[in-house]
Amino acid sequence: MVLEVIGQSPPWRWLRAAAGRLLRPLRNLPGLLESDLRGNTIPVLDGVRALACLAVLVFHVNWTTYHQHLWQPLHYPLVGSLLLVGSTGVTLFFILSGFLLFLPYVGALLSEERPWPSGRRFYLRRALRIWPAYYASLFILITLWQPQYWQPAHWRELLLFITFFMDSTPETFRQINGPYWTLAIEWQFYLLLPLLALGVSLLLRRLPQHRRFPLICLTLALVIVYALLVRHWGGYYVHHPEASLPLVPRTVLNVVLFFVYGMSGKFLEDFAIGMLIAACYTYGRLIRPAGVLVRGLRRWSLALWGLGLVLFVGMAIWHLNHDVGAFAWLDGFLPFYDTLSELGFALAYGSCLTGLLFGPSLLRSIFSWRYLRWLGLVSYSLYIWHLPLITYFSVHIQPWLNGLNHWLIYGCYWLWVLVTVLPLAFLSYLLIERPFLKLGQRRLGSGGGGGQVLAPRQGQELTTSHRR
């Protein structure tokens, strides 16, 4: 009787109503996810995005358990090279961003009929995409685990996290939450992309339409060369703080490094490779649907896919040798690793992505699997939250398991991922990301802020999902 009275009181009715409102999306979760995947998307890229995020998650589990001495990569060097190469899933994320976000711009560059994307719409959509989940997680992680950032002594570092420059100083690089630094790289690319596209358009404005594609490709190739030079020299000056350039004070050089290199580079080569794939994809679908380029890419799509896999395995072996010295015969190549490894992985992923986009339907269907696409949909939240929860397990729960077999403890890490990381990723998407994405669609429209890419074979429009 008492419980019935309490249940009918206004505060409890309000709480029940609020809980029902929060839990309502969970009751129809598959339908919501399918609805969000419908529309402006290239389906296979949702699956690719999921695999990129899962690769990073697998890396962090294996890197953590390796440092907890639960396994030793030198005992299984070939397997270990694949288990510890998942950090390069970040490279695939950057390539996807370059590809997806450049599609509207390259459509307008190649065709006079395509409208130029609105800069205002682009920046607002990007802000609504990346800010809410990031700032929510930043507030929670600082409050629960690193409250020192609320103190005045750390406000400078906090400002760098707020303004997305946490990749540019040793005090903030890979702090609070390891993956945050990559979000800084992403956001800085968002700021740069419309300006870069505008610069390319100024180069092309006097050229006839049929001559624009080669110049776009040449411009992006020069961006890749620039990125390699910055990576080489930026890495040198970051690791040699006493070095300076003639007539350039070190303080001035530090400011330049802050904006153009940071602590590990700005990864422009990755974005540029994605943009180059976007140019080929749009040119083939929009300008020359029956041309030599499209026919060649379709004919050699499986070869491109296989070449990318072979290059990826080779780069994974080189990566492991760099980290733990597994293959002595590769030691002579170590001086080139810091400059060329990122490009090598980007070329591997780019080759696979090109083969997938132009490949047979069977290959595309693997990456269009609905459950994989669901993970791609929540990959941003999964990416943000997985490492703090893995670290929590390592610090607070694993000590209670230390008497168990080391492989059993390793399995407990994956059980923890299943029962905490994945549910939290879906909750974060439903409660934080999705409302702001819907707000952006209502206020700014459902398009990507630019042109659409025509698929002449099917006579239908293929549009892009800018969920990354």
N, C-alpha and C positions, 0 to 999 in steps of 0.2 A: 504493500500500500504506500509506504513511504517513498519507494523507488518510483512508483507511478506518479506521485505528486511532484517529485523532483523532476521527472522527465517531462512534465507538462509546464514547468516554470519557464518564463521567458528566456533567461540566459541559456538554459539547456536546449530549448527549441532553436535558439540562434546557433548554438554550437553544432547541433545536429544538421541544421540547414547548411552551415558552412562546410562541415565535413562531407555532406552529400554533394555539395557543389565541387569540392576538390576531388572527390572520388569518382564523380560521374565520367570523366574521360577514361578512367581505368576500366570501366565496365564495357566499353566498346573500343578497346585499344586497337585491335586489328583493323577495325573499320576506319578509325581515325588515321592510322598510319597509311593505309591504302589510299585514303582520300588525299592526304598530304603528298603522296608520291605521284598522284595523278596530275596530268597537265604539263606544265612547263619543265620537261625533263628529258634527258637522254638516258634511258633506263640503265644501260650498262655502267654508267659513271657512278650511280648510287652504289653499285656493287664494288667498283674500284675504290671508292671512298671508304667503304666499310673495310676492305682489305688493308688499305693504308693505315687506318686507325688500329685494326687488330694487330698489324705488324708492330706498331709502336708499343701496344699493350704487351704482346709476347716478349718484346725486347726488355721491357722494364721488369716483368716477372723473372725472366732468365738472368738479367743483369743483377737483380737483387739477390736471387737465390745463389748465383755464382759467388757474390761477395759474402754471402752467409755460409759459404763452403759446403753447399748441398750438392754441387756437381762441379766438374772441372772440364772446361772446354778442350784442354790439351789432351784429355783422354779420348775425345771423340772430335777431332779437328774439323772434319767435313760437316758433321752434324752441328757442331758448335758454331761454325761459321754462319750457318743459316739461322740458328737460334739467337745469335747476337747481332744479326744484320738488320733487325727490325727497326732500329732507330732511323734508318733511311726511308721508312714510311713517310717521314716528314718531307723528304724530297718529292715523293709522289703527291703529297698534298699540295706542295707549291706548284708542281706541273699542272695539276688539275685546276688550281686557281688561275694560273696563266691562261690555260685553254678556255675555261668557261667564261671568265670575265672579259677576255679579249674578243670573243665571238661577235658581240654586237658592234664593236668598233671596227673589226676587220671587215664585217659585212658592209658597213658604211664606207670604208676605205676602198673596197673593191667595186662597189656598185653605187652609181649616182641615185638610184631609186631607193636606197636604204637611208632612213633618217639617222642623223647623228645622235647618239645617245645623250640624254640629259645628264650633265654633271651633278646637278642637284639631286636628281633621283638616284644616281649611282651612289653618291656618298651617304644619302639617307638610308638606302637599303643596306649598304655595308654596315653602317652604324647599328641599325636595328638587328642585323644578323650577329654581329660579334660582341657588341657591348653588354647586353643584358646578362647573359650567362657568365661572361668574364667578370664583370663587376660584382655580381652576386657571389661567385666563388671566391673572389679576392677578399670581399668583406668577411665571409664565413671563415676562410682559412686564417686570415690575420687575427680575427677575434678569438678563435678557438685554439690556435696553435702558435701563432707568432705575434702576440699583442704588443711587442716592442715597437712595431711599426706605427702604432698610434702615438708614440712618444715623440716630442719635438726633435730629439736627436736623430730620428730616422725619417723625418718628413721629406728630406731631399730624395731619399730612396723611394718613399711612397709616391712622390710626385712623378718619378720615372715610371712606376707601375701604372699610375693613372693615365699618363700621356703616351703609353705604349713605346717607351724607349728603354725598357728594362733589359734589352739585349745589348746595350751599349756601354755598360760599366761593369767592372768586376764585382761591385757591391750588390748588384741586382741580377746579374746573369745567372740563370738557373736557381734563383732563390725563391722562397715561399712555395712555389710549385714548378717543378722542372720544365714542363711543357710551355710555360708562359712565354718564354723568350721567342718561341716560334710565332706566337700571336702578334708580337711586336713586328716581326718580319712581315707577316701577312698585312697588318694594318698599314705599314709604311709602303708596301706595294700598292695597296688600295689608293693611297694618297698620290702615288706617282703615276699610276696607269693612265688616267685621263689626260694628264699632261704629256706623257710619252706618246699616246695615240694622237694627240693634237699636233705634236712635233712631226710625226710621220705624215699626217695629213697635209702639213705645209710643204713637205718635200714632194708630195704627190699631186698637188693641186693643178699643176700645168701639164701633167702627163695624161695621155689617153688611157682609157680603162684597161686595155689589153696589156699595157706595159707596167701596171702598178704592182702586180703580184711579185715579179722578180725583185723589185726595189724593196718591198716589204720584207721579203726573205733576207735580202742583203742587210737591211737595217737591223733585223733581229740577230743575224749572225755577228754583226759588229757589237751589239749589246752583249752577246755571249763572250766575245773576245775581251771587251771592257771588264766584264765580271771576273774573268780569269785573272786579268792583270791586277784588279783590285784585291782579289783573294790572295794572290801571291805577295804583293807588296804590303797590303794591309796586315796580313798575318805576320810578316816580318817585323813591322814596326810595333804591333801590339805585343809581340814576344820579346822585343828589344826596346824597352822603354827609355834607354839612354841614347838611342840612335835618333838622328834628325837629318833633315834635308838641308843642302846649302841654301842660305838666305831665308830659310823658313824656320822660325823658332818652334821648339817642341810644343809649346802651348798651343800655337796655331795648328800644328799637325794633329794634336790631340782632338781639337774641335772638328777637324776634317774627318778623322777616323771615327769619331762619335756618330757622324751622320752617314758616312759612306761605307763603313765597315763594321762598326760595333766590336763585339768580342769574337765573333766567328764568321763574319761576312753577312751580306744582305741577300745572298742566294739568287741574284738576278739571273744567273745562268739557268736555274731551274724554271723560273717564270718565263724566261725568253724561249726555252724549248717548248713549253706549253703553248705559248703564243704562236710559235712557228707551226706547231701541229694544227692550231686553230686556223691559221692562214691557209694551210694546205687543205684542210677539211672544208672550209668555206669556199675556197676557189673551186675545188672539185665539185661541190654540191650546187653552188650558186652560179658560177661563171662558165665552167667547162664540165658539165655533168657527164659528157661522153668523151672527154678529152683523154690525152695520153696519161696524165697524172692519175686520174681516178682509175683508169683501166689497169695501170701498173700497180697501184696500191692495192687494188682488189686481188690482182693475180698473185702478188707477192705478200699478201697479208699474213699468211701462216709462216712464211719465211721470216718476216719482220718480227713476229711474235717469238719464234724460236730463237732468232738471233738475240733478242732482248733477254730471254731467259738464260742463254749461254753467257752473255756479258754480265748479267746479274750474278750468276754463280761465281764467275771469275772475280768480280769485284768483291763479293762476300768473302772469298778466301783471302784476298788482299786486305780487306778490312779487318779480319780476325788476326792476320799476321801483324798488322799495325798495332792492334790493341794488346795482344798477349804473346806475340812472337811464336806463332804455331808453325810457320813454314820458313825455315832458314833460307831456302833458295830464293825467297822473295825479298830478302833484306836489302839487296842492292837497289830496289825500287822505292825504299822508304822515303828518300828525300823528295820524291815527286808526289807523295800521297796527299799531303795537305792541299796542294794546288789542283790536282787532277781527279781526286776521288769523287768529289761532288759531281763533276761533269760526267764521270764514268757511270755513276748510278743514274744520273738524269737521262743519259743516252739510253741506258738499259730500260728504264721505265718508259721513256718516250717511245722507244721502238715497240715495246709491248702495247702501249696505248694506241699507237697508230695501227698496228696489226689488229687490235680489237675493234677499233672504229670502222675499219674497212673490211673486217674479216667475215667469215661465214656465220650464218645465224646460229649454228650449234655453239660456236665459241662465245658469241654474245649472250646466248641463253644462260650460260653458266653464271655470268655476272649479273643477269637479270633475275636471278632467283629471289623470290619475294622476301624471304627471311634475311638474306644478305642485304637487300635494299632497305629493310627496316633498320638494320644496324647502321647502314650508311646515313639514314635519316637522323639518327641520334648520335652520329659519330662525333660531333662537336662536344656535346656534353660528356660522352664517353672519354674523349681525349682529355678534357679538362680534369675530370674527377678520378681517373683510374690510378694515377701515381700517388696522390695523397692517401688513398685507401690501401694501396699495396704497402706503402711506407708504414702506415699505422699497424698493419698486420705484422710486418717485420719487427717493429719496435715493441709492440705491446702484447701480441698474441703468440708469436713464434717462441719466445722464451719458455712458455708453458708447454711447448711441444718438443723440447730439445731431447727428451729421452726416446723419441720415436725414430724409426728408420728414416734416413734422410730423403728417400724417395717418397715416403708417405708424407713427410712435411712439405715436399715440393708439390704433391697433389693437393695438400690443404691450401696452398696459395691459390690454385685454380678453383677450388671449391669456394674460397673467399671471393674471388672475382665473380663467380656465378651468383652468389647470394647477396652481394653488396654492390659491386661496381655496376653490373648490368641493370639491376632495378633502379639504382640512383640515376643512371644515365637516362633511362626512359622517363623517370619522374622530372628530372631537370628539363628535358625537352618539352614535356607536356605542360609544366607549370611555369616555366621561365621563357624558353625559346619560342614555343609555338604561339603564345599570345602576341608577342612582338612581331613575329613573322606575319601573322594574320593582320595586325595593325598596319604593317607595311603594305600588304596587298590591298587593304581597303583604302588607304590614303594615297598610295602611289601607283596602284594598278598591279596586275599580275605578271606583267612582262619583266624582262631583265634589264629594262632601260635602254633598249636598242633593238636593232633588227633581228629578224629570225632567219634561220638557215633552212633553205628549201631542200628537200630530199626528192629529186625528180623521179627516182625509180618508183616510189610509192605515190607520188603526187600529193604528199602531205607535208605539213610543216614540222620540222624538228626544232624544238626550242630548248633553251638551256635552263637548268635549275641552278641558281646561285646560292645554294644552301651552304657551300663551304665558305 
